[in-house]
Amino acid sequence: MTATSKPAPHAWKLDGLVAHERSARLDLEAPAAGIAVSGPDGRDFLLGLDLRSSHATALPLADHWLRGDDIVAVYRPNDPRRLEATAMWRRIPGERFACELVLSAQTALVESDGAIAVTCDIAFGEVSVGHAVNGRIHWSSLATSAACPANATCLLVRRESDAVLVAVHPDDARRIVITSDAGRVRVASWLFSAAIEKGVLHRGRVLAAIGPAVTTTWADAFIAGLAASPPPLTT
């Protein structure tokens, strides 16, 4: 950074193993909790990482670094799948919270189960799911007890003051599971459903953003931008 340059106004700041950005907080030693974001309708926990480890202490943080607007962490769960997962939480500039999680995984085994979920725990609201038709997103309401349609690529949880968008890149293999209880909506976007082989890198992207509840225009723009953006070459 030169003497005249300034840090990005909404960039991550790293305090030990905890990243902060305005009202957002991410503990790299507890990635399952995701990014805690406080707002007028309560606290949301976005873009958590569920590596399906059966032991609470079996998710060692192997490495981490701060690079511009990106927080990168490498995890090596101590379980039979022998996975290494690299998570890059990429902050998207704007007045409201928006972040993309670029997740990659590989295994030390000849072949392994590579399924990983990106999770969101959202203060309760009206749920709509979206799918792309001829380049446009069509939204439809979803009952809290209904299964998420197989063709859904995104969902929107509307509350009184704002709405939360969760979107998976449309080219990524996915299975979105939505449940609700105790005044919360919980979303699990399962990636890498196919077996992962040694020497092969799997990568997926999930976006979470907060915007106004009265329109979906902002959400449609985020989804279009995610779909059109090329995948990062490295993490």
KEKOLLO-349025 format. One line per field, with one value per residue: residue number from 1; residue in three letters; z, x, y of N, C-alpha, C in turn. Coordinates in steps of 0.1 Angstrom, whole numbers, m for minus. Layout:
N
i <- (NUM ...)
aa <- (ala ...)
nz <- (Z ...)
nx <- (X ...)
ny <- (Y ...)
caz <- (Z ...)
cax <- (X ...)
cay <- (Y ...)
cz <- (Z ...)
cx <- (X ...)
cy <- (Y ...)
***
This chain:
235
i <- (1 2 3 4 5 6 7 8 9 10 11 12 13 14 15 16 17 18 19 20 21 22 23 24 25 26 27 28 29 30 31 32 33 34 35 36 37 38 39 40 41 42 43 44 45 46 47 48 49 50 51 52 53 54 55 56 57 58 59 60 61 62 63 64 65 66 67 68 69 70 71 72 73 74 75 76 77 78 79 80 81 82 83 84 85 86 87 88 89 90 91 92 93 94 95 96 97 98 99 100 101 102 103 104 105 106 107 108 109 110 111 112 113 114 115 116 117 118 119 120 121 122 123 124 125 126 127 128 129 130 131 132 133 134 135 136 137 138 139 140 141 142 143 144 145 146 147 148 149 150 151 152 153 154 155 156 157 158 159 160 161 162 163 164 165 166 167 168 169 170 171 172 173 174 175 176 177 178 179 180 181 182 183 184 185 186 187 188 189 190 191 192 193 194 195 196 197 198 199 200 201 202 203 204 205 206 207 208 209 210 211 212 213 214 215 216 217 218 219 220 221 222 223 224 225 226 227 228 229 230 231 232 233 234 235)
aa <- (met thr ala thr ser lys pro ala pro his ala trp lys leu asp gly leu val ala his glu arg ser ala arg leu asp leu glu ala pro ala ala gly ile ala val ser gly pro asp gly arg asp phe leu leu gly leu asp leu arg ser ser his ala thr ala leu pro leu ala asp his trp leu arg gly asp asp ile val ala val tyr arg pro asn asp pro arg arg leu glu ala thr ala met trp arg arg ile pro gly glu arg phe ala cys glu leu val leu ser ala gln thr ala leu val glu ser asp gly ala ile ala val thr cys asp ile ala phe gly glu val ser val gly his ala val asn gly arg ile his trp ser ser leu ala thr ser ala ala cys pro ala asn ala thr cys leu leu val arg arg glu ser asp ala val leu val ala val his pro asp asp ala arg arg ile val ile thr ser asp ala gly arg val arg val ala ser trp leu phe ser ala ala ile glu lys gly val leu his arg gly arg val leu ala ala ile gly pro ala val thr thr thr trp ala asp ala phe ile ala gly leu ala ala ser pro pro pro leu thr thr)
nz <- (0 m9 3 m1 m6 5 28 17 22 33 41 53 86 106 137 155 153 145 122 113 101 98 109 109 118 119 131 126 138 143 119 113 124 108 93 115 114 124 125 119 122 138 144 119 106 84 55 67 74 69 74 80 101 128 152 176 180 158 136 126 121 96 82 75 61 53 25 8 1 9 31 39 47 56 61 77 84 109 101 86 59 49 39 25 29 15 23 11 20 4 5 m8 m21 m8 7 22 37 19 6 m8 m7 m17 m22 m20 m24 m17 m16 2 m2 m25 m34 m22 m2 m10 m1 11 31 27 50 63 88 95 107 112 84 54 30 m3 m33 m60 m96 m126 m158 m191 m187 m167 m133 m117 m91 m64 m38 m8 13 47 54 31 6 m9 m43 m69 m90 m80 m75 m58 m29 m10 20 34 57 80 79 61 37 31 9 m5 m27 m50 m72 m105 m121 m104 m89 m67 m37 m22 11 32 63 92 124 158 153 133 100 84 62 40 17 m3 m16 m41 m47 m60 m59 m48 m62 m56 m63 m77 m79 m64 m67 m56 m54 m32 m25 m2 7 20 16 6 15 m1 m28 m54 m71 m65 m56 m79 m94 m80 m83 m111 m115 m101 m116 m140 m135 m138 m126 m98 m103 m84 m48)
nx <- (8 6 19 m1 m24 m56 m72 m98 m132 m150 m136 m124 m112 m87 m85 m65 m78 m103 m124 m136 m161 m176 m208 m205 m192 m167 m156 m127 m120 m144 m160 m184 m204 m205 m208 m216 m242 m255 m287 m318 m338 m329 m303 m283 m268 m245 m232 m219 m198 m201 m185 m192 m179 m176 m167 m164 m140 m126 m119 m95 m78 m58 m44 m44 m52 m53 m63 m66 m100 m106 m110 m92 m92 m79 m89 m85 m101 m101 m109 m123 m126 m106 m103 m93 m103 m107 m117 m128 m139 m153 m157 m182 m183 m204 m232 m249 m247 m229 m216 m194 m188 m162 m156 m134 m123 m104 m89 m69 m71 m76 m102 m130 m159 m171 m190 m200 m216 m228 m239 m267 m282 m310 m329 m364 m387 m407 m404 m391 m384 m361 m357 m339 m351 m347 m327 m337 m348 m373 m395 m411 m434 m426 m438 m431 m429 m425 m406 m375 m376 m360 m348 m342 m321 m316 m327 m349 m354 m378 m382 m397 m382 m360 m344 m330 m308 m298 m277 m267 m241 m252 m240 m229 m230 m256 m277 m303 m314 m341 m351 m372 m375 m382 m384 m365 m350 m333 m308 m292 m268 m259 m229 m207 m216 m209 m184 m152 m119 m85 m61 m79 m95 m123 m147 m169 m194 m211 m234 m243 m265 m278 m307 m333 m367 m389 m386 m373 m353 m326 m317 m320 m300 m276 m277 m275 m250 m233 m237 m226 m200 m165 m150 m128 m93 m75 m74)
ny <- (m12 22 54 72 58 44 22 m1 10 m8 m31 m63 m67 m81 m95 m112 m144 m137 m121 m89 m67 m38 m44 m71 m103 m128 m158 m176 m200 m212 m220 m231 m216 m194 m161 m137 m113 m83 m68 m48 m66 m86 m110 m126 m155 m162 m180 m202 m230 m264 m292 m317 m330 m353 m347 m322 m309 m315 m300 m286 m255 m250 m231 m195 m163 m128 m111 m83 m77 m102 m130 m158 m192 m224 m257 m288 m314 m339 m366 m397 m390 m375 m349 m317 m284 m253 m221 m191 m161 m136 m103 m82 m50 m23 m6 m21 m54 m79 m109 m133 m167 m186 m218 m246 m280 m309 m342 m365 m392 m420 m419 m401 m392 m361 m342 m311 m286 m253 m231 m212 m194 m178 m150 m154 m152 m145 m170 m172 m189 m191 m196 m198 m187 m184 m166 m149 m144 m162 m159 m177 m183 m203 m227 m232 m258 m272 m289 m278 m269 m289 m275 m250 m222 m202 m183 m162 m145 m127 m101 m78 m54 m59 m81 m113 m127 m158 m174 m199 m206 m210 m230 m248 m280 m289 m291 m278 m274 m265 m256 m248 m235 m225 m197 m193 m195 m220 m228 m250 m254 m278 m289 m304 m330 m353 m380 m373 m372 m381 m356 m341 m310 m297 m270 m245 m219 m197 m171 m146 m120 m89 m69 m46 m53 m47 m51 m72 m65 m58 m82 m98 m86 m92 m120 m123 m112 m130 m153 m145 m141 m150 m181 m179 m183 m192 m199)
caz <- (0 m10 13 m4 m8 17 28 13 33 39 40 65 95 113 150 158 144 143 112 115 90 103 119 106 126 115 139 118 145 144 106 111 128 97 96 123 109 132 117 126 124 145 140 109 106 69 49 75 67 75 68 85 111 139 165 177 180 147 125 128 112 91 77 72 57 48 12 2 7 11 43 34 57 52 72 75 94 114 100 76 45 46 31 28 24 15 22 9 22 m4 7 m20 m17 m8 20 29 37 8 7 m16 m2 m27 m14 m27 m16 m23 m7 2 m5 m39 m37 m10 m2 m9 1 21 30 31 58 67 99 93 114 104 74 43 21 m17 m40 m74 m106 m139 m170 m202 m181 m157 m121 m114 m77 m60 m23 m4 26 56 55 18 1 m19 m57 m74 m99 m73 m74 m48 m21 m4 32 36 70 81 75 51 32 30 m3 m6 m41 m54 m86 m113 m127 m94 m84 m54 m32 m11 21 40 75 100 138 168 147 124 88 82 48 38 3 m3 m28 m44 m44 m66 m52 m51 m64 m53 m74 m84 m70 m65 m63 m57 m49 m26 m22 7 7 27 9 10 14 m9 m42 m57 m82 m60 m55 m92 m99 m74 m89 m124 m114 m97 m127 m151 m131 m140 m113 m94 m107 m72 m36)
cax <- (0 14 16 m13 m36 m64 m79 m112 m140 m158 m128 m123 m101 m84 m80 m62 m85 m116 m125 m147 m164 m188 m216 m203 m181 m164 m146 m122 m119 m157 m166 m198 m213 m207 m206 m227 m245 m266 m296 m330 m347 m322 m290 m283 m255 m244 m221 m211 m191 m204 m177 m197 m170 m184 m161 m164 m126 m119 m119 m83 m75 m44 m37 m54 m46 m61 m58 m76 m113 m108 m105 m90 m89 m77 m93 m82 m108 m95 m119 m119 m127 m93 m105 m88 m112 m102 m128 m125 m151 m150 m166 m187 m185 m217 m236 m254 m238 m229 m203 m194 m179 m156 m152 m127 m120 m96 m88 m56 m75 m78 m116 m137 m171 m167 m201 m199 m227 m227 m251 m272 m292 m316 m341 m376 m394 m414 m394 m394 m373 m360 m349 m336 m358 m343 m318 m344 m352 m387 m397 m423 m434 m424 m442 m420 m428 m423 m392 m371 m375 m346 m343 m340 m307 m315 m339 m350 m362 m382 m387 m403 m373 m351 m345 m317 m306 m288 m277 m256 m237 m260 m232 m224 m239 m262 m290 m306 m323 m346 m359 m375 m380 m378 m382 m353 m349 m320 m306 m280 m266 m249 m221 m198 m224 m201 m172 m140 m108 m72 m56 m89 m100 m137 m149 m182 m196 m224 m235 m253 m266 m290 m312 m347 m378 m400 m383 m363 m344 m313 m314 m318 m287 m266 m277 m269 m235 m227 m238 m218 m185 m157 m145 m114 m83 m69 m79)
cay <- (0 34 64 80 49 42 8 m1 15 m19 m43 m71 m64 m93 m94 m126 m153 m132 m111 m79 m57 m31 m52 m85 m109 m142 m165 m186 m212 m217 m217 m236 m206 m185 m147 m131 m100 m78 m59 m44 m78 m97 m115 m136 m162 m164 m186 m211 m242 m277 m302 m330 m337 m359 m343 m307 m304 m322 m291 m278 m245 m253 m218 m184 m151 m117 m106 m74 m79 m117 m138 m172 m202 m238 m266 m302 m322 m351 m377 m406 m385 m369 m337 m303 m275 m239 m212 m177 m152 m124 m92 m74 m36 m18 m1 m33 m66 m89 m116 m145 m178 m195 m230 m256 m292 m320 m353 m373 m405 m422 m414 m398 m384 m347 m333 m301 m277 m239 m230 m199 m194 m165 m147 m158 m143 m152 m176 m174 m196 m186 m204 m190 m191 m175 m155 m141 m152 m163 m162 m183 m185 m216 m230 m236 m273 m277 m292 m268 m275 m293 m265 m237 m218 m191 m181 m149 m145 m114 m97 m65 m43 m62 m94 m120 m135 m169 m179 m208 m204 m220 m241 m257 m291 m283 m295 m268 m279 m254 m260 m237 m238 m215 m184 m192 m202 m226 m231 m258 m255 m289 m288 m315 m343 m364 m384 m365 m381 m376 m348 m333 m299 m293 m257 m240 m205 m193 m157 m141 m105 m83 m58 m42 m63 m43 m54 m82 m60 m59 m96 m103 m81 m100 m134 m122 m109 m142 m162 m141 m139 m162 m186 m175 m193 m198 m194)
cz <- (0 1 11 m5 6 16 23 25 40 39 53 73 104 126 156 148 142 133 115 103 93 113 117 114 122 123 130 125 147 130 105 115 117 101 103 119 117 123 125 129 131 139 130 110 92 65 58 67 75 68 73 94 123 152 165 176 168 134 126 117 108 87 75 68 52 35 6 9 10 24 38 46 52 64 68 86 97 114 88 61 40 36 35 22 26 13 20 9 15 m2 m6 m15 m18 6 28 28 25 8 m2 m9 m14 m19 m23 m18 m24 m12 m8 m1 m20 m43 m23 m12 0 m5 13 19 34 38 61 78 100 101 106 95 64 33 7 m23 m54 m83 m119 m150 m181 m196 m171 m145 m119 m99 m74 m45 m20 10 34 57 42 14 m9 m33 m61 m83 m93 m73 m63 m40 m14 8 35 50 69 75 64 46 30 18 m1 m20 m43 m68 m94 m119 m117 m90 m70 m50 m20 m2 30 51 83 114 147 163 139 111 86 68 47 23 1 m17 m29 m41 m50 m58 m57 m51 m60 m65 m81 m74 m73 m60 m65 m51 m44 m22 m11 8 14 19 13 7 4 m24 m43 m67 m78 m60 m69 m98 m93 m81 m103 m124 m110 m109 m138 m148 m133 m127 m110 m98 m95 m60 m26)
cx <- (9 11 3 m26 m43 m70 m93 m121 m148 m150 m128 m111 m99 m78 m78 m69 m99 m116 m137 m148 m177 m196 m214 m191 m180 m153 m140 m120 m133 m165 m180 m208 m215 m204 m219 m229 m257 m274 m309 m339 m340 m309 m291 m269 m253 m231 m212 m206 m194 m197 m181 m188 m179 m178 m160 m150 m119 m119 m107 m81 m61 m37 m48 m46 m57 m55 m69 m89 m116 m102 m104 m86 m88 m80 m90 m89 m102 m106 m116 m120 m114 m94 m96 m97 m106 m114 m123 m138 m147 m161 m169 m190 m199 m221 m242 m245 m240 m216 m205 m184 m175 m150 m145 m124 m112 m94 m74 m59 m76 m92 m122 m150 m168 m178 m198 m211 m223 m240 m254 m283 m298 m328 m354 m382 m401 m404 m399 m381 m373 m353 m349 m344 m354 m336 m325 m348 m367 m388 m410 m423 m432 m429 m431 m418 m426 m408 m388 m370 m361 m340 m340 m325 m305 m328 m338 m359 m365 m387 m393 m394 m363 m353 m331 m317 m295 m289 m265 m253 m245 m253 m228 m235 m244 m274 m293 m317 m327 m354 m362 m380 m375 m375 m370 m356 m335 m319 m292 m279 m255 m242 m212 m205 m217 m189 m161 m128 m95 m66 m66 m94 m114 m139 m163 m183 m210 m223 m246 m253 m279 m294 m326 m357 m388 m398 m373 m352 m329 m308 m311 m304 m275 m265 m271 m254 m228 m226 m228 m203 m178 m152 m131 m104 m77 m76 m67)
cy <- (12 43 71 71 47 28 10 2 3 m32 m50 m65 m76 m90 m108 m136 m149 m120 m102 m71 m51 m40 m67 m90 m124 m148 m177 m199 m219 m214 m222 m226 m195 m170 m142 m116 m95 m68 m56 m55 m89 m100 m126 m142 m168 m171 m194 m223 m255 m287 m316 m337 m341 m354 m328 m301 m309 m313 m281 m267 m246 m240 m208 m172 m141 m112 m96 m75 m94 m122 m152 m181 m216 m247 m280 m310 m335 m362 m386 m401 m379 m357 m325 m293 m261 m230 m198 m169 m139 m113 m84 m60 m32 m13 m12 m45 m75 m95 m129 m155 m186 m207 m241 m268 m302 m330 m360 m387 m407 m417 m412 m391 m369 m337 m324 m291 m263 m236 m215 m201 m180 m162 m149 m148 m152 m157 m177 m181 m191 m196 m195 m196 m180 m163 m147 m150 m151 m167 m168 m185 m200 m217 m235 m251 m279 m279 m281 m275 m278 m283 m251 m235 m207 m190 m167 m150 m131 m112 m83 m54 m46 m76 m100 m129 m146 m174 m188 m205 m214 m231 m251 m268 m287 m291 m286 m274 m267 m260 m247 m242 m227 m201 m182 m199 m207 m231 m239 m260 m266 m289 m301 m328 m355 m368 m376 m374 m374 m368 m339 m323 m296 m278 m253 m226 m203 m179 m155 m126 m101 m70 m55 m53 m60 m47 m65 m77 m61 m73 m102 m98 m89 m114 m133 m120 m122 m152 m159 m140 m152 m168 m181 m187 m200 m192 m192)
***
